Amino acid sequence: MTCIRIPNGVVCISDTTGKAKVNGRWWHWEFHHYLGPSFTDKDGEPLRKSPPENHPVWQAFGEWFKKHRANCSKCKRDRERYAPLGMK
């Protein structure tokens, strides 16, 4: 679950979930359109550490994100916001 600190609290929400098999291991995540991904174990519990930015799971996440965004009504209105980040 993706969490963000707010004054006097923490908000945890997720819009959707995804998974991918990378190098023989299943990776799971929850995704929020504003807060981004949070990697979890198979039961949905947050991992203590996210994979490093050069880990192959990020490529798999990027592919999932492109497919998810193509079918997501929330994402369509934000398409121009993502384009400068190379996520067309």
Stockholm file with secondary structure:
# STOCKHOLM 1.0

chainA/1-88         MTCIRIPNGVVCISDTTGKAKVNGRWWHWEFHHYLGPSFTDKDGEPLRKSPPENHPVWQAFGEWFKKHRANCSKCKRDRERYAPLGMK
#=GR chainA/1-88 SS CEEEEETTEEEEECSEEEEEEETTEEEEEEEETTTEEEEECTTSCBCSSCCCTTSTHHHHHHHHHHHHHHTCHHHHTTHHHHGGGTCC
#=GC SS_cons        CEEEEETTEEEEECSEEEEEEETTEEEEEEEETTTEEEEECTTSCBCSSCCCTTSTHHHHHHHHHHHHHHTCHHHHTTHHHHGGGTCC
//
